[in-house]
């Protein structure tokens, strides 16, 4: 688990207002002209280095994450429901008193913000018992940024808080988002200070409305920092149906911001994963094959860069998983009774649907 810039643990206060029927200020793209740095603080457009990067997959626990608000009945890493890797973080809590949170854990850091600073994150919730589940960023200016799945009501920007809201997300599924922190801050507050930095990131669930309602949230795949991150690979492209026991090819690609070689790992949806396959040139389309048994599956792929070009990936940075491609393998060789039709069905996998139905294929 790679976590950087752990400095102080000082309390930070903030205010957020919920209003019905209000909207959100739209995002504004910022310019991107490199101007170097002064006294170690990145100027506008100066890309963050890999040492100015925060990553959390909860693979080795949750050291550094401290409960700060809410009445928690359960929290910690678990392996039964994950987005990336083998573990995610599960938190269950209830809102009591005047607190707006059913649960919040905070990790303190110091991370400079420039026009390339991105925030990747994933969360899930088994039910919608409160108003929101998501993340909070707190800045050295005392301002806050909310990123959450909203269940009830509308939030609006205030003089100290901006909000990014994701509507109508389904329960029981993982939801992943990528945001540009610099753009979000600029859209909400105007001028971005040259020394702006993030002082903490929080995982949270809460509600200013409902009290005594228990809520559970799951959190995973947090990435916060500059453009050193390999882009999320494109959704795999290949057959969406076929025959069990036959090898099928799937393609994808990704781009490394510095042109480093990349490696790919595939999740085949049947409980098996590929090794890190590569190296491949940044931006090149790559093809990998797999064989499935009869059934339905969902496949995805992620990438990692090789910054030193030596094949040692411990110093690389993983991307998020790609969006998934659902596939089905309904046929087997034995299910087609005549060799001639078997050949035709294999040669033209999407043809003759009525004949296939009549033959039970």
C-alpha positions as CSV (number, residue, x, y, z in Angstrom):
1,X,0.0,0.0,0.0
2,X,1.5,3.3,-1.1
3,X,0.6,6.3,1.0
4,X,2.7,9.4,1.1
5,X,3.1,12.8,2.9
6,X,1.8,11.9,6.3
7,X,2.4,15.1,8.3
8,X,0.1,16.4,11.0
9,X,-3.2,15.4,12.6
10,X,-4.9,18.7,13.2
11,X,-8.7,19.1,13.2
12,X,-10.2,21.0,10.3
13,X,-13.7,22.4,10.4
14,X,-16.1,22.9,7.5
15,X,-19.7,23.6,6.7
16,X,-22.0,22.3,4.0
17,X,-25.6,23.3,3.2
18,X,-28.3,21.1,1.7
19,X,-31.1,22.7,-0.3
20,X,-33.9,21.3,-2.4
21,X,-34.0,22.3,-6.0
22,X,-30.6,24.0,-6.2
23,X,-28.0,23.2,-8.8
24,X,-24.2,23.0,-9.0
25,X,-21.7,25.3,-10.7
26,X,-20.4,23.5,-13.8
27,X,-16.8,22.6,-14.1
28,X,-14.4,25.0,-15.9
29,X,-11.3,23.7,-17.7
30,X,-8.1,25.4,-16.6
31,X,-5.1,26.3,-18.7
32,X,-2.1,24.1,-18.7
33,X,1.2,26.0,-19.2
34,X,4.3,24.8,-17.4
35,X,6.0,27.4,-15.2
36,X,8.3,25.2,-13.1
37,X,8.3,25.6,-9.3
38,X,9.3,28.0,-6.5
39,X,10.6,26.8,-3.1
40,X,9.5,23.3,-4.0
41,X,5.9,24.3,-4.6
42,X,4.7,23.3,-8.1
43,X,3.6,26.3,-10.2
44,X,0.6,26.2,-12.6
45,X,1.1,23.4,-15.1
46,X,4.1,21.8,-13.4
47,X,3.2,18.1,-13.3
48,X,3.3,16.3,-9.9
49,X,6.0,13.7,-9.5
50,X,5.3,10.2,-8.3
51,X,6.5,11.2,-4.8
52,X,3.5,13.6,-4.8
53,X,0.9,10.9,-5.2
54,X,-1.4,9.1,-2.9
55,X,-2.7,5.6,-3.5
56,X,-4.9,3.4,-1.3
57,X,-6.3,0.0,-2.1
58,X,-6.5,-1.1,1.6
59,X,-4.4,-4.1,0.7
60,X,-2.3,-4.0,3.9
61,X,-4.9,-2.6,6.3
62,X,-6.0,0.9,7.0
63,X,-3.1,2.4,8.9
64,X,-3.4,6.2,9.1
65,X,-7.2,6.3,8.6
66,X,-8.7,7.7,11.8
67,X,-12.5,7.9,12.7
68,X,-13.4,11.5,13.2
69,X,-17.2,11.7,13.1
70,X,-20.3,9.5,13.3
71,X,-21.2,6.5,15.5
72,X,-19.4,3.5,14.0
73,X,-20.5,0.0,14.8
74,X,-18.1,-1.7,12.3
75,X,-15.2,-0.6,10.2
76,X,-12.1,-2.2,8.7
77,X,-10.7,-4.0,5.7
78,X,-12.6,-7.0,4.3
79,X,-12.3,-9.3,1.3
80,X,-15.8,-10.4,0.5
81,X,-16.7,-7.4,-1.7
82,X,-13.9,-5.5,-3.5
83,X,-13.3,-3.3,-6.5
84,X,-9.6,-3.7,-6.9
85,X,-7.1,-6.1,-5.4
86,X,-8.1,-8.4,-2.5
87,X,-9.5,-6.0,0.0
88,X,-11.7,-3.0,0.3
89,X,-12.8,-0.9,3.4
90,X,-16.2,-1.5,5.0
91,X,-17.8,1.1,7.3
92,X,-21.1,0.8,9.1
93,X,-22.4,3.6,11.3
94,X,-25.4,5.6,12.4
95,X,-26.1,9.3,12.7
96,X,-26.7,10.5,16.3
97,X,-27.2,13.9,17.7
98,X,-26.4,16.9,15.5
99,X,-23.6,15.4,13.5
100,X,-24.2,15.2,9.8
101,X,-22.2,12.0,9.4
102,X,-23.0,8.3,10.0
103,X,-19.3,7.7,9.6
104,X,-16.2,9.4,8.5
105,X,-12.5,8.3,8.5
106,X,-9.8,10.8,7.6
107,X,-6.2,10.4,6.3
108,X,-4.0,13.5,6.7
109,X,-1.4,14.4,4.0
110,X,0.1,17.3,2.2
111,X,-0.4,17.1,-1.6
112,X,0.1,20.1,-3.9
113,X,-2.6,20.9,-6.4
114,X,-1.9,21.9,-10.0
115,X,-3.9,21.7,-13.2
116,X,-3.1,18.0,-13.7
117,X,-4.2,16.9,-10.2
118,X,-6.7,14.1,-10.5
119,X,-8.9,12.2,-8.0
120,X,-9.9,8.6,-8.8
121,X,-12.0,6.7,-6.4
122,X,-14.6,3.9,-6.1
123,X,-17.4,3.2,-3.6
124,X,-20.4,1.0,-3.2
125,X,-23.4,0.8,-0.8
126,X,-25.7,-2.2,-0.3
127,X,-28.7,0.1,0.5
128,X,-29.7,3.8,0.6
129,X,-30.6,4.5,4.2
130,X,-29.1,8.0,4.5
131,X,-28.5,10.8,2.0
132,X,-25.0,10.1,0.6
133,X,-21.9,8.0,0.5
134,X,-18.5,9.2,-0.9
135,X,-15.4,11.2,-0.2
136,X,-14.2,14.6,1.2
137,X,-11.1,16.6,0.3
138,X,-9.9,19.3,2.6
139,X,-7.6,22.1,1.4
140,X,-5.0,24.3,3.2
141,X,-7.3,27.2,2.5
142,X,-9.9,25.7,4.8
143,X,-12.2,24.9,1.9
144,X,-13.8,21.5,1.3
145,X,-14.6,19.4,-1.7
146,X,-17.4,16.8,-1.6
147,X,-17.6,13.8,-4.0
148,X,-20.5,11.6,-3.3
149,X,-23.4,9.5,-4.5
150,X,-26.5,11.4,-3.6
151,X,-29.6,9.5,-2.5
152,X,-31.9,12.4,-1.3
153,X,-32.0,16.2,-1.7
154,X,-29.7,18.5,-3.6
155,X,-26.4,20.1,-2.4
156,X,-25.1,23.5,-3.5
157,X,-21.8,25.2,-3.5
158,X,-21.1,27.6,-0.7
159,X,-18.3,30.0,0.0
160,X,-16.3,27.2,1.6
161,X,-17.6,24.0,0.1
162,X,-18.0,22.6,-3.5
163,X,-19.8,19.4,-4.3
164,X,-19.7,16.9,-7.1
165,X,-22.9,14.8,-7.0
166,X,-23.5,11.4,-8.8
167,X,-27.2,10.6,-9.2
168,X,-29.2,7.5,-9.5
169,X,-26.4,5.1,-8.8
170,X,-27.5,1.5,-8.1
171,X,-27.1,-0.3,-4.8
172,X,-24.9,-3.3,-4.5
173,X,-22.5,-2.3,-7.4
174,X,-19.2,-0.6,-7.5
175,X,-19.1,3.0,-8.9
176,X,-15.9,4.6,-10.0
177,X,-15.2,8.3,-10.9
178,X,-12.3,10.4,-12.1
179,X,-12.3,14.1,-11.4
180,X,-9.8,17.0,-11.9
181,X,-9.4,18.7,-8.5
182,X,-7.9,21.9,-9.9
183,X,-10.9,22.4,-12.2
184,X,-13.4,21.6,-9.5
185,X,-11.8,24.1,-7.1
186,X,-11.5,26.8,-9.8
187,X,-15.2,26.3,-10.9
188,X,-16.4,26.8,-7.3
189,X,-14.1,29.5,-5.9
190,X,-12.5,31.2,-8.9
191,X,-8.8,31.9,-8.6
192,X,-6.7,28.9,-7.4
193,X,-3.9,29.8,-5.0
194,X,-0.4,28.9,-6.3
195,X,0.4,27.1,-3.0
196,X,-3.0,25.2,-2.9
197,X,-2.6,21.8,-1.4
198,X,-4.8,19.0,-0.1
199,X,-4.4,18.4,3.6
200,X,-6.7,15.4,4.0
201,X,-8.9,12.9,2.3
202,X,-11.9,11.3,4.0
203,X,-14.2,8.3,3.3
204,X,-17.7,9.1,4.6
205,X,-21.4,8.5,4.6
206,X,-23.9,10.9,6.2
207,X,-27.1,12.7,6.4
208,X,-28.3,16.0,7.7
209,X,-31.9,14.7,7.6
210,X,-32.3,11.2,9.0
211,X,-31.1,10.2,12.4
212,X,-30.9,6.7,13.9
213,X,-30.5,5.2,10.4
214,X,-27.7,2.7,10.0
215,X,-25.7,2.9,6.7
216,X,-22.9,0.8,5.3
217,X,-20.4,1.9,2.7
218,X,-17.5,0.2,0.9
219,X,-14.4,2.1,-0.4
220,X,-11.5,1.2,-2.7
221,X,-9.1,2.2,-5.4
222,X,-8.3,5.8,-4.3
223,X,-5.7,7.7,-6.4
224,X,-4.9,11.3,-5.8
225,X,-2.1,13.3,-7.5
226,X,-0.6,14.3,-10.8
227,X,-0.5,12.8,-14.3
228,X,2.0,10.1,-13.3
229,X,-1.0,7.7,-13.4
230,X,-1.4,5.4,-16.3
231,X,-4.7,6.0,-17.9
232,X,-7.5,3.5,-17.3
233,X,-7.4,1.0,-20.3
234,X,-10.1,1.1,-22.8
235,X,-13.0,-1.4,-22.4
236,X,-11.9,-4.7,-23.9
237,X,-13.0,-5.3,-27.5
238,X,-13.8,-8.8,-28.8
239,X,-16.6,-11.3,-29.2
240,X,-19.4,-11.0,-26.7
241,X,-20.6,-14.6,-27.2
242,X,-19.1,-17.8,-28.4
243,X,-18.5,-21.4,-27.6
244,X,-17.0,-22.9,-24.5
245,X,-13.5,-24.4,-24.9
246,X,-12.6,-22.1,-27.8
247,X,-9.9,-19.4,-27.5
248,X,-11.1,-15.9,-28.2
249,X,-9.0,-12.7,-28.6
250,X,-9.6,-9.4,-26.9
251,X,-7.9,-6.0,-27.4
252,X,-7.3,-2.9,-25.4
253,X,-4.9,0.0,-25.0
254,X,-3.8,2.7,-22.6
255,X,-1.4,5.6,-22.5
256,X,1.3,6.5,-20.1
257,X,1.8,10.2,-19.7
258,X,5.6,9.9,-20.0
259,X,5.6,7.3,-22.7
260,X,6.8,4.5,-20.5
261,X,6.2,0.9,-21.5
262,X,3.2,-0.6,-19.9
263,X,2.1,-4.1,-18.8
264,X,-1.5,-5.4,-18.6
265,X,-3.3,-7.7,-16.2
266,X,-6.6,-9.3,-17.3
267,X,-9.5,-10.3,-15.0
268,X,-11.3,-13.0,-17.1
269,X,-14.4,-13.1,-14.9
270,X,-14.1,-16.8,-14.2
271,X,-11.9,-16.5,-11.1
272,X,-8.7,-16.4,-13.1
273,X,-6.3,-13.6,-13.8
274,X,-3.4,-13.2,-16.2
275,X,0.1,-12.4,-15.1
276,X,1.4,-8.9,-15.9
277,X,1.8,-9.2,-19.7
278,X,4.3,-7.0,-21.5
279,X,6.1,-4.8,-22.0
280,X,4.0,-2.9,-24.6
281,X,4.6,0.5,-26.0
282,X,2.4,3.3,-24.6
283,X,-0.7,3.8,-26.8
284,X,-0.2,0.5,-28.7
285,X,-3.3,-1.7,-29.1
286,X,-2.6,-5.1,-27.6
287,X,-4.4,-8.4,-28.0
288,X,-4.7,-11.3,-25.4
289,X,-6.7,-14.5,-25.6
290,X,-8.5,-16.7,-23.1
291,X,-10.7,-19.9,-23.0
292,X,-13.9,-20.1,-20.9
293,X,-16.2,-22.8,-19.8
294,X,-19.9,-22.6,-20.5
295,X,-21.5,-19.6,-18.8
296,X,-21.7,-15.8,-18.6
297,X,-18.7,-13.6,-17.6
298,X,-17.5,-10.0,-17.2
299,X,-13.9,-9.3,-18.3
300,X,-11.8,-6.2,-17.5
301,X,-8.1,-5.2,-17.6
302,X,-5.8,-2.8,-15.8
303,X,-2.3,-1.5,-16.6
304,X,0.9,-0.6,-14.8
305,X,3.9,1.5,-16.1
306,X,7.5,0.5,-16.0
307,X,9.2,3.9,-15.3
308,X,12.8,2.5,-15.4
309,X,12.2,0.1,-18.3
310,X,13.8,-2.7,-16.4
311,X,10.8,-5.0,-16.1
312,X,10.7,-4.4,-12.3
313,X,7.2,-3.3,-11.7
314,X,7.4,-2.5,-7.9
315,X,8.2,1.1,-8.8
316,X,5.3,1.4,-11.3
317,X,1.8,2.8,-10.7
318,X,-1.3,0.8,-11.5
319,X,-4.2,2.2,-13.4
320,X,-7.8,1.6,-12.4
321,X,-9.6,-1.4,-13.9
322,X,-11.2,-0.7,-17.2
323,X,-14.9,-0.8,-17.7
324,X,-16.2,-4.4,-18.0
325,X,-17.2,-6.2,-21.1
326,X,-20.0,-8.8,-20.5
327,X,-19.7,-12.0,-22.5
328,X,-21.6,-15.3,-22.7
329,X,-20.3,-18.8,-23.8
330,X,-23.5,-20.7,-24.2
331,X,-22.3,-23.3,-26.7
332,X,-20.2,-26.4,-26.5
333,X,-19.0,-28.7,-29.2
334,X,-21.4,-31.4,-27.9
335,X,-24.4,-29.1,-28.1
336,X,-24.2,-29.1,-31.9
337,X,-25.2,-32.5,-33.2
338,X,-24.0,-32.4,-36.8
339,X,-20.4,-31.6,-37.8
340,X,-21.6,-29.5,-40.8
341,X,-23.7,-27.2,-38.7
342,X,-21.0,-27.2,-36.0
343,X,-18.6,-25.9,-38.6
344,X,-21.1,-23.3,-39.9
345,X,-21.9,-22.0,-36.4
346,X,-18.2,-21.7,-35.6
347,X,-17.5,-20.0,-38.9
348,X,-20.4,-17.6,-38.6
349,X,-21.0,-17.2,-34.8
350,X,-23.8,-14.5,-35.2
351,X,-25.6,-16.0,-38.2
352,X,-28.7,-18.3,-38.3
353,X,-30.3,-17.4,-35.0
354,X,-33.6,-19.3,-35.8
355,X,-31.7,-22.4,-36.8
356,X,-29.7,-22.3,-33.7
357,X,-32.9,-22.0,-31.6
358,X,-34.5,-24.9,-33.4
359,X,-31.4,-27.1,-32.8
360,X,-31.2,-26.0,-29.1
361,X,-27.9,-24.3,-29.7
